[in-house]
Amino acid sequence: MQNKRTVSLQHRLVKTSVFSSIAAGLISLLLLLGISVYQTMHLQDEIMDEISDMLLLTDITKTSGQQIDELSDQFDIHYRLIYEGQTLTQSEDVQNEIFQFLTKNHAARGYSIMWHKEKLWRTFVQSDSDMTLYAVQRLDVRFEEILSTAAGYAAILAVLWCLQWLIVHISVKQQFKSIHALSQQIAEKSADDLEPIISPEPELAELQPMVLQLNHMLERVKHALIAEQRFTADASHELRSPLSAIQMRVQVLKRKYQGHEQLPAELLQIQQDVSRGTQVLENLLLLARLDPSKPEDLPKARIDLADVTHEALQALAPFVQQKEIQVEAQMNPMPVMANAELLFTCLRNLIDNAIRYANMQGVLQIQMAEQAGQALWSIEDNGTEVTDEVLQRLGERFYRALGTQTQGTGLGLSICKKIIELHQGQQIFSQSHLGGLKVQILLPQALDE
């Protein structure tokens, strides 16, 4: 499953606020355009009607003629007054073609819109006894004023949107400081610090349920850790003592009944079972201790990975000889920063696991190399072929592949995984070209001093 891309709540709030403002602004712009169109059309029609009344009802030879020309020029309205087929007066720069078109088509009285010469025209025709007035105006003249008003309003909106984005961004960022402070408090918590969280701004009602639930969870975790530590201590005390006592009594019985035919073999089996139980206990206790909250707190030193590998091979030499396994080791000096005891435990478990699953008179390969500034350590065996399902589950506690005839606790690889994680490394499982399992570990190399 692919990881979904994370989304910032802060950015989402800013976007939602700004986009809602933009939507409201666009709606208001559309409303403004609608109202402007209505008002402009109504105003311009009234001016055309006023020009008509002034021409029909007043003496055009007097000063009113000058007023008419001023209105005509200001609003780009053309007119023509006809009396019994003769033109009495007309506006300057008159559009003869449009008036001829109106006269030819016997335009209806009142207002109308017509298409002529690839332009829309607003026309007004009024008659009074034998006189007829024609007034025309291009609609784009009216729309120019509307568009100019809309453009100015849109520019103001754009500036306001930019200012709003800046204000909302700063305001939301300021408000989110309390959430970031709470997140920082949570991040600083460790297994040794499970005290309740103090809300950075207790007056914020939205944070209180979150802080309350986190404190309840911390309290439950604290009780669980105390119970686990108590159980670990009790298990260590209660189980080690009887297992050690059984081990001693079995040894005494073996010496006492050395001459018996079957009893020594049975006692040997009991001793092996007790040893296995002791190993399970030690692994459980070790696994419980390998849970520091901060890996950087783990004590480390500059050690040679080849030396630790050699020590682990020496410790397991009897088992290698018992199965007559051929060990092919390519060990070059490889300095790493690690905890010597834990790294020895990890490598010993990996080698022991390979020995267990390798065939009699089999092969075991150990290699070391440098990869992208890290130390690469790998081990392979020629044991049973592992499936993809087994590879996915390797490293789980108490998991052992079905059908294997070897004895084990299923904790060795899990312990190795935890140790490698504590060293900021990586453990990789894959199929070996030898036929068995290939385990690779990557560890940070020690810097040259």
N, C-alpha and C positions, 0 to 999 in steps of 0.2 A: 504494500500500500504506500502510495506516495504521500509525503508530508504536505499538508495544505499550507499555502503561503499565509503567514500571519498578517493580521490587519491591526493597525494602530487605532485604538479607540479615540485617542486625542485627535488624530487626523480625521477620523470619521465624524466626530462632533463638529469640527471646524467646517468640513465639507457640507454636512447637513445644514448647518446654520447659514453658510454663504449661499448654497444652492437654493434654499428656501427663500432667501432674500432676493436672489436673482429671479426666481419664478414669480414672486410677488411684484418685483419691479417690471418684469415683462408684461404681466397682466395689466398693471397700471399704465404701462406705455400703450398697450392696445386700447385700453379704455380712453386714454388721452387722445389717441388718434381718432377713435370713433367720435368722441365729443367735439374734437377740433374740426373734423369733416362736417359734422352737422352744423356747428356754429358758423364755420366759414361759408358753407353753402347758403345758410340762412342769411348771413350778413351781406354776402355778395348779391344774393337775389333781391334783398331790400334796397341795395344801392342801385341795381338795375331798375327796380320799380320806381325809386325816387327820381332817377334820371328821366324815366318815361313820364312821370307826373309833371316834372318841371318843363319838359318839352311840350306836353299837350295842354297844360293848364296855364302856363305863364307866357309872357312876352319874351321871346327868345332874342329879341333885339336889345334888351336891356342887360343889366349886369348878371342876370341869371345865366345867360349864355356862357359867360366866363366861368361861372361856378360849374356848369355842366362840363365844360372842357377840362377843368381841373380834375373833376371826378373821373372823367373818361380816361385821362392820361394816368392818373394815380392807380386805377384798378384795371387798366388795359381793357376797357369796355368800349366797343365800337357800336355806334348807333346810326340810324338813318330815319328821318321823318319824311313821309310821303303824303302829298295832298293831291288827290285825284290823279294819281299816276306820275306826279311831278315831285322831285326831291326838293323839299324846303330847306333842309339843313342836314348835315352829317358830320361825324367826328373826323378829326384829322387822321391821316394814314388809314383811311377807311378800307375795309376788306370787301372790294366790289364783288368778288366771286361768291362769297358766302351770302351776301344780300341778294344777288341774282338767283342763287340756288333757293333761298327762302321764298322769294317772290314767285319763282317758277313752280315750286312745289306747293304753293298756297299753304304755308306753315300755319298750324293751328294757333289760336290765341292762347296766351299764357306761357308758362315755362315748359321747356322741353330740352332734351339732349339729343344731339344729332352727330353723325359721323361724316366728316367732309375733309377731303385732302389728307387722309391718314391722321386726322386729329379729331378729338372730341370737343364739341362746342356746346356751351350753354346758351340757349336762345330764349328771348322773351319778345312776344308780339302783343301789342295792345292797339285797339282801334277806338277812335272817338269821332263819331259822325263820318266825315269824309277823309279824316286823317288816320294814318296807320304808322305806328312806330315799330321799328325793328331794332333790337339790342342784342348783341352777341359778345361772347367772351370765351376764350379758350380755357378748358378745364385745367390744363397743366399750370396755368397762372395761379389758380386757386391751390393746386396741390403743391406748388413750390413753397408757398407760405406754410402749408401744413407740414411738409417734410422738413422745412427749416426749423420749425418749432420742435418736431419730433427728434431731430438730430441733436439739438441743444439739450433736450431732456435726456436723451440717451447718453450723451457725454457726461452729464451730471450724474446719471445713474452709475456709469462706469467708474467714475471717481469715488462715488459713495461705496460701491462694492469693494474697491481696493482698500479703502479706509476700513470698511467693516471687516474684511478678511484679516487685516493687520490687527485690529482691535480684538477680534474674536480669538485669533491665534495666540496673542499675548495673554488674554484673559484665561483661556482654557489651559494654556501651559502653566499659568500661575496657579490655577485651581488644582491641577494634577500634581503639583509638588507634594501635596499631602499623601497622594497615592504612591508616588515614588519614594517618599520617606518611609511609608509603611512597607513597601517592597524591600527597601534596604534593611529595615529591621528584621524582616523575615529571612533575608539572605544571610544575615550575620548570625542567625541561630545555628547552634551546633548540638551534638548529642549531649554536651555538658551544660548547655544553656537552654533550658526549656521553660524559662520563666514567662509569665503572661506578657503579651505585647501591649504597649501603651499607645493609644491612638494619638498621632501627631496633632490632630485637630478634633478634639472630642465633641465639638458642637456640630460637626457634619453628620447628619442623620444617616446618610447613605453608607458611611464607613463603619458605623457602629455594629450592624449585624455581621459584617465580614470579620471585624476584629473579635467580636464575641465568639463566633464559630471557630476562628483560628485558635483562640485561647482554650476553648474546650478541647480542640484536637490536640494541642500541645500538652494539656493535662492528661489526656488519654495516652499519648505517646510516652510521657514521663512515667506514668504508672506501668506501662508495658515494658519499658526499658528496665525499670527497677525490678519488675518481676522476672525478666529474662536474666538480669545479672544475678539475682538471688537464686534462680534455678540453676544457672551455670555453676555458681559456687557450691550449691548443695549437691549437684550431680558430680562435680569433681571430687568432693569429699566422700560422698556416699558410695560411689562406684569404684574409685581407685582402691580404697581400702579392701573391700571384699575380693576384688580381682587380684590384688597383690597377695592376699592371704591364700586364695585358691592356687595361684601359681606356685607359692612356696610349698603348700601341702602336696601338690602333684609332684614336685621335684623330690620331696622326701619319700613319697610312695614309690617313685621310680627307683630310687637307690635301695629302698627296703625290699622290693620285689624284683630285683634284677634277674633272678633265676627263673622267674615265672615265664611260661611260654607265651601267653596272650596278653597278660595284664600290662606289660610295658608298652605294647603297641596301642592299647586302649588309652593308657595314660598320656601317651604322646599325642593322640588325637584330641584329648581333653585340653592338653597344654596348648595346642595350636588354636583351638576354639577360644581359650582364654586370651591368648596373644592377639587374636583377631578382635575380640571384644575390647581389649585395651587400646588397640590401634583405632578402633571406631571412636572410643571416648576421647583419645588425644586429638583426633582429627576434628571432632565436634567442638572441643574446647578451643582449638587453634582457629577454626573458622569463626567462632563467636568473637575471638579477640581481634580478628582482622576487619574491624569496622570503624576505623578512625574517621571522624567527620571531615578532616582536612588531610589529604595525602601528603601535603608538603610538611606536615608535622612528623612524618615517619623519618627516623634517624637513618641517614645514608652516608656512604663513604665511597671513595674511588676504589673500585675492585676490578680485577681482570675476569672477564666472563669465561675465559679458557681455564683459569685455575679452578673456578667453582665447578665447571663441568668435569674436570679431572678428579676433583674430590668426590663428586657424586658417583662417578664411574667406579672409583675405588671402593666406595661404600657398598655398591651393588655387585662387585666382582664375583662373589660366590654364586649369585643367581645367574650371572652371565655364563660362568663355567658349568653350572648345573645343566643348562639348556644348550651348551656348546654353541653359543651365539657368536658370530663374527662381528665385531664392532669396527666400523670404518669411521673414524673421527678425523675431521679436518679442523684443527684448533689453532687459530692464530690469535696473537694478543689483541684483546678487544676490551678497552677500558670503558666501564659504565659506572654511573652513580646509582648505587643500590644498597639495600640492607642485606648484608652478607648472609645472615642466618635465614631470612625469608627466601632469598633467591636460591640458596642451597636446597631448601625444602622444595621449592618449585621445580628445579631441575631434577632433583632426585625422584620426585613423583612422576615427572614426564618420562624419565628413563625407565623407572620401575614399571610404568604402564606399558611402555614399548616392549620391555622384556617379557611381561606377562602374556602379551598378545602375539609376540613373534613365534614363528614355528620352531620346532626343534632343529638345531643346526642351521638356524636362520641367519638373517642379516639385519643389522641395525646401523643406520647411517646418521651421523651427527655432523652438521656443518655450521659454520659461522661466516658472516659476511657483513659488509657495510651497505646500507641502503638508505639513501636520502638523509644522511646525517644521523641515522639510527643503527643500532646493532641488531642484526637479524640472526637469530638462533633457531635452528630447525632440527627435528629428529623424525626419522622415518623407520618403519618396520615392514616386514614382509608377512604380516599376519593376515587375518581374515579381511576380505574387502568390506569396506564400510559403505552404507547407502546414504543418499542425501538426507533421508529422515533421521538417521543416526547422527549425521554431522550437525544438523540443526539443534539437536538436543544435548550434544556433548557439552559439558561444563555445568549442567544442572546438578543440583545436590541429589545424591543417592541414585542417579541414573546410571544404569548399566545396560548395554545392548543385549537384546534377547539372543539366546543361542550360544553365548560364549561359555566356555568351560573353565574360565579362570575365576579365582576367588578375589573379591575386592569389596570395598565399601561404597564405591560410587562417589567418593568425596575428593579423590586426588586431583582430578581436573578442575573441580570446582574451587579447591584451595588455590591451585595455580592461577586460575582466572582472577581470583580476588587479589592475589599477590601482584600480578602484572598490572591490574588496575591501580593498585596503591603506588606503583612506580610510573604512572602515566604512560603505560605501554599498551600493547595490543596482543591478543592471542587469537590465532587463526587455525582452523581445522580444515583439512582437505584430504583427498584421496592421494595416496602415495603411488609413484610409478613402480614401487617394489611390490605393490599389491595390498598393503595394509593402510595404516593411518599416517598422515603427515601433520605434525604440529609445528607451527611457527610462532615465535614470540618476537616482538619488536620492543626494544628498550632504548631510551635516550642515551646517547653516548656521552661520556665524560669529556668536558672541554679540556684542551691542552693547557697546562699551567705555564 
